[in-house]
Amino acid sequence: MDEGARFVLTQPVFDRDHARRVLDAARLPGLRVFLGFLPLVSAKMAQYLHNEVPGITIPAPILDQLGSLASLEDQERFGVAQARELIVSLVPELQGIYLISPANRWKLLLPLVEALR
């Protein structure tokens, strides 16, 4: 902040409790916190992010649910719906968000944008 920062962007969040902890930890007077949201489009993607990307944690119930879905289409639908529900549940607490397109598939973000309107 001494150098002029006025906002921070977080790693993507995947559950309310973690999102609230991030918001609480990063809230400082004069600094806006933008939470990142990334729809999980497959169990493989979720496992990779959870196990290989520092700072990203995906709750076991989400990993289990994704893993229980046989088709990639069902996994994608679940991931988009889960991200949408999370955003909607957090709207009153948010100062801003940013959406992360999974593998440049920007059309998957449209339901998330619609949820914010």
C-alpha positions as CSV (number, residue, x, y, z in Angstrom):
1,M,0.0,0.0,0.0
2,D,2.9,2.3,0.6
3,E,3.8,1.9,-3.0
4,G,0.3,2.7,-4.3
5,A,-1.5,-0.6,-4.3
6,R,-5.3,-0.2,-3.9
7,F,-6.5,-3.7,-4.5
8,V,-5.4,-7.3,-4.3
9,L,-6.4,-10.3,-6.5
10,T,-6.7,-13.7,-4.7
11,Q,-6.1,-17.2,-5.8
12,P,-9.4,-18.8,-6.8
13,V,-11.6,-19.8,-4.0
14,F,-13.9,-22.8,-3.9
15,D,-15.9,-22.7,-0.7
16,R,-17.5,-20.0,1.5
17,D,-15.4,-20.6,4.7
18,H,-12.1,-20.3,2.8
19,A,-13.4,-17.3,0.9
20,R,-14.3,-15.6,4.2
21,R,-10.9,-16.4,5.8
22,V,-9.2,-14.8,2.7
23,L,-11.4,-11.7,2.9
24,D,-10.8,-11.3,6.7
25,A,-7.0,-11.8,6.3
26,A,-6.7,-9.3,3.4
27,R,-9.0,-6.6,4.5
28,L,-7.1,-3.4,5.3
29,P,-8.4,0.2,5.2
30,G,-8.1,1.6,1.7
31,L,-7.4,-1.8,0.1
32,R,-10.1,-3.6,-2.0
33,V,-10.0,-7.4,-2.2
34,F,-11.1,-9.1,-5.4
35,L,-11.8,-12.8,-5.0
36,G,-10.9,-15.1,-7.9
37,F,-13.5,-17.6,-9.1
38,L,-12.6,-20.5,-11.5
39,P,-15.2,-23.0,-12.5
40,L,-13.8,-26.5,-12.2
41,V,-14.5,-28.3,-15.4
42,S,-13.2,-31.8,-14.6
43,A,-12.1,-34.0,-11.7
44,K,-8.6,-34.2,-13.3
45,M,-8.3,-30.4,-13.3
46,A,-9.5,-30.2,-9.7
47,Q,-7.0,-32.8,-8.6
48,Y,-4.2,-31.0,-10.4
49,L,-5.0,-27.6,-8.9
50,H,-5.4,-29.1,-5.4
51,N,-2.2,-31.2,-5.5
52,E,0.1,-29.2,-7.7
53,V,-0.6,-25.5,-7.4
54,P,0.5,-23.8,-4.2
55,G,-2.1,-21.7,-2.5
56,I,-5.1,-23.5,-4.1
57,T,-7.1,-25.9,-1.9
58,I,-10.3,-27.6,-3.1
59,P,-12.5,-29.1,-0.4
60,A,-12.8,-32.9,-0.3
61,P,-16.6,-32.8,-0.9
62,I,-16.1,-31.0,-4.2
63,L,-13.3,-33.3,-5.2
64,D,-15.5,-36.3,-4.3
65,Q,-18.5,-35.0,-6.1
66,L,-16.6,-34.2,-9.3
67,G,-14.9,-37.6,-9.1
68,S,-18.3,-39.4,-8.8
69,L,-19.6,-37.9,-12.1
70,A,-18.8,-40.2,-15.0
71,S,-19.0,-37.8,-18.0
72,L,-16.9,-34.7,-18.6
73,E,-20.1,-32.8,-19.5
74,D,-21.6,-33.6,-16.0
75,Q,-18.4,-32.6,-14.3
76,E,-18.3,-29.3,-16.2
77,R,-22.0,-28.6,-15.4
78,F,-21.3,-29.3,-11.7
79,G,-18.2,-27.0,-11.7
80,V,-20.0,-24.1,-13.3
81,A,-23.0,-24.5,-11.0
82,Q,-20.8,-24.8,-7.9
83,A,-18.9,-21.6,-8.8
84,R,-22.2,-19.8,-9.5
85,E,-23.7,-20.8,-6.2
86,L,-20.5,-19.7,-4.3
87,I,-20.5,-16.3,-5.9
88,V,-24.2,-15.8,-5.2
89,S,-23.8,-16.8,-1.6
90,L,-20.9,-14.3,-1.1
91,V,-22.3,-11.3,-3.0
92,P,-23.1,-9.3,0.2
93,E,-19.5,-9.7,1.4
94,L,-17.7,-9.0,-1.8
95,Q,-15.8,-5.8,-2.7
96,G,-15.1,-7.2,-6.2
97,I,-14.4,-10.4,-8.1
98,Y,-12.6,-11.6,-11.1
99,L,-13.4,-14.6,-13.2
100,I,-10.8,-17.0,-14.4
101,S,-11.6,-18.8,-17.7
102,P,-10.8,-22.5,-17.5
103,A,-8.5,-23.3,-20.5
104,N,-9.6,-20.2,-22.3
105,R,-13.2,-21.4,-22.4
106,W,-14.7,-18.0,-21.7
107,K,-18.3,-19.0,-22.6
108,L,-18.3,-21.1,-19.4
109,L,-18.2,-17.8,-17.5
110,L,-21.5,-16.5,-18.9
111,P,-23.7,-18.2,-16.2
112,L,-21.5,-16.6,-13.6
113,V,-21.8,-13.1,-15.1
114,E,-25.6,-13.6,-15.4
115,A,-25.8,-14.5,-11.7
116,L,-24.3,-11.2,-10.8
117,R,-26.8,-9.1,-12.8
